Amino acid sequence: MNCDAFGHAERRAGARSLLRHSFPALVASFAVTVAVVPAVRAIAHRTGVVDRPDKVRKLHGRTVAYLGGVALFVGVFAGIITNGLLASGDLASLPPVPFSVVLGMIAITFTGLADDIWKFDARLKIAGQLVAAAALAIEEIGVNVAVGLMSPVLGAPEDLLFSVGGIGVSNATLSYWVVTGLVAMFVLGGSNAANLLDGLDGLLSGITAVMCVGLLALSLAIVYAFPPDMGSVGDGTQSMAGARIVLCLSLLGAWLGFLV
């Protein structure tokens, strides 16, 4: 069924349904983060993994525990797992959060943890972030971004771009490598921008929580504009509509729990 067959009422109902059935992910990530942060903070102080003021750039008046990213990872992961176990309604007919996203989260968390403990060299931090980008590229996360940018210029993905010695290269092949570069730029840029923002209490947490709300609104708008046909297994298994909403709610819950 073409999505044009859905009326405004069906589109709104579909978006509300996915939001409602994803809500347990928000609750789980919030509750788990609230519970884990004090334990992680105590471990950081006990082991000396803390940020000490230096009266130059670090102007806080007391030592501040590191390892907050570990608590956030546990919270977000709890939201994703809760969705996987309790998904119902329209959400249950859509694919869960891709494993490559979880793998990228693990790579970023390990990189941040190692940096907190051993003070990684900048090159090692970039290497860890590129591992996360590579994980996303494996499952072609974001490939439609490149296709959307390049199709008006080069044509459809299945069109032949050029041929050398009888070996043809399609637009899809070029799109894959372009999106790999884009994903790497987004991961590197996002990770290091977040690191630069993390200098005042609640600054990074507040900004990221607001971003999650904005991304959630965009995800719901995408569902409204292009509702997945829940009656078609072929279309439903390709839609990331549910995964996007679950990720936004899991992240939002974890950041709000961290702010508490």
N, C-alpha and C positions, 0 to 999 in steps of 0.2 A: 504494500500500500504506500502510495506517495504521501509525504507529510502534508502536502497541500490539501489532502482530504480532511485534515483535522481542523475543526472550527476553533474559535477563540475560547469557548467554554472548555473544550477538550484539552486545549493547550495549557490553560491555567490549571485545570484539574491535574494534568500530568506533572506539571512543575511542583504543585503543592504536594502531590503524592510522594514524589521522590524526596522532597524536603522533609516531610513528616516521617517517612520510613528511615531516613538517615539520621534523625535526631538522636537516637541512642549513641551514635558515635560521638556527638558533642558532649553528652552527659558523661560517657565513659572516659573520654580524654581529659575532661575537666576534673573529674573526681580522682583519677589516678595521678594526675600531675600535682594536685593539691596534697595528696598523700605522700608522693615520692620526693617532692622538693625538700622538705625538712630533713629527710633521711640523707639525701645526697649532700645537702649543705653541711650536715654534721660530719659526714665522711670526709668532705673536702677540708674542713677545719682540722679534723683529727690527723689527716695525712699531710697537711701543709700545702695543699693545692689551692692557694688563695692569691688574690691580687692585692699587693700591699701599696699603700700610698707613697708617692715619691716627691710630692710638693712641686712637681714640674708639669707632667701631663696627667698624672693620676692624682686628682685633687680630693678624692673622697677621704673622709676623716678616720676611717677604720678599715681593717682588712675585709675584703669581700670574697666570698667563696666562689671558686670556679665550679665546673661540672654541671652548670644549669642546663646545658644542652643535652646531657644524658637524661635528666628528668623530663625534658620536653620530648625527647625521642620515645621514651617509655610511654608517655601520655598519648602521643600521636599514634604509636603502634597499637596501644590499647583500643583507640577509637577504630582503627582499621580492622583489628581482630573482632571487635564487637559487631561491626557491620557484617563481616564474613559469617559470623555465627547466628546473628539475629535478623539478617536481611529478610524482608517480607514484602508483599505487594509487588508493585511494578519494579522496585529496586532489585528484588530477587531474580528477575528475568534478565538483568543486565550484568555485564562482567564486573568482577570486583576490582579493587585497586591493583594495577599490574605489578607483578613481582619486581620488574625492573625499577619501579619507583621506590619500593621498599629497599631494594639493593642499593640504590643511590642514597637513600636516607642513612643506611648503615655506613656507607663509605664516608659521607659527610660527618656523621657523628663520631666515627673512629678518628677521623682527621682532627676534628676539634678537640676530642679527648686527648689525643697524643700531643697536640700543641699545648694544651693546658698543663700536662704533666711534664713533658720533655722539651717544651719550647721548640717546636719544629722550625726548621729553616723554611723560608718563604717558598723555595722550590719544592720542598716536600709537601707543603700545604696545597700548592697548585696541583701537584701530582695526584693527591687524594681527591681533590675536587674534580679533576679530569676523569678519574675512575667513576665518579658518580655520573658525569656526563656520558661516558661510554656505556654505562648500564642503561641509561635512557635510550641511547641510540640503538642498542641491540634490539629492542622491541619497537623501534621507529616511533617513539613518543615525540610528537611535535612535527612529524613528517608532513602533515597537511598544511602546516604553516608555510613551508618551503614550496609546496605544490601550489598553494594559493598565490604566492608571490610571483612564481615563475611561469605559471600556465598562461597568463595573458601575453607573455613575451615569447615563450618557446613552444607553446601548444600543450596538448594533453599529455599526461605522464607516459602513456603507451606509445606516443609518437617517437620515431627515430631521430635522435639528435645529430649523430654523424656515424660514419662507418669507416673503419680502417682495416684493410686486409681481410675483408669479409666478416669482421667482428663489429657488430653494431652496438652502439651505446644509446640507450633510450633516455628520454627526459627524466624518467623515474630514477635512473641511476645517478644522474647529476643532482636531482632533488635530494636523494639520500645523503650525499656528501655535503650538500649545502646545509641541510637541516642538522647534520652532525656538528658542523661548525657553529651554527646558530645556538644549538643546545649547549655546547661548550661555553659560548660567550655568555649565555643566560646564567648558567650554573656558576661560572667564575665571577661574573658581575654581581649576581645576587648574594653569593656567599661573602664576598669581600665587602660589599656595601653594608651588609648586616654587621660584619665584624667592625667596620668603622663607626657604625651607629651605636654600638654597644659600649657607651661610655658614661651614661647617666642612668640612675634608677628609673626603670619603667619606660625609657625612651624607645628602645628597640621593641620591647614587648607591646607597647601601645601602638606604635606605627604598624607593626606586623599584624596585630589584631584588626586594625582598620583595613589593612590590605586584604585580609581574609574575608572581611565582610564585603568588600568590593568585588573580589574574585567570586564569592558565592553569588552575588547579584548577577555577575556576568554568566556564571554557569547556569543559573535559572533562566536567564534571558535566552541562552542558547537552546535550552530544552523547549522553551516557548516557541522559538523561531523554527527549530528543527526537531520536533518531537520524535523520539525513536518509536517505531511501530512495535509495540509489545506483542503483537500477534504474529510477528514474523521472526522466527529464530535466526534466519540469515542476517537480518538487519540488526536485531537486538544484540547478537553476540559481538558486533563490531562497534557498538556505541559505548563511548566513555562518559556518557551523561551522568550515570550514577557515581562512577569513580571520582569525577571532578567534585561533585557535591560532598561526598564522604570525606575527601581530602580537605576541602575547605572547612568543614565542620570540625574535623579532628584537629586541624591546626588551630582553629579559633578556640576550641575548648582547652587545648593545651596552653596556649598563650594566656588566656583568661585565668586559668589555674595558676600559672606562674606569677601573674600579677598579684593574685591573692597572697 
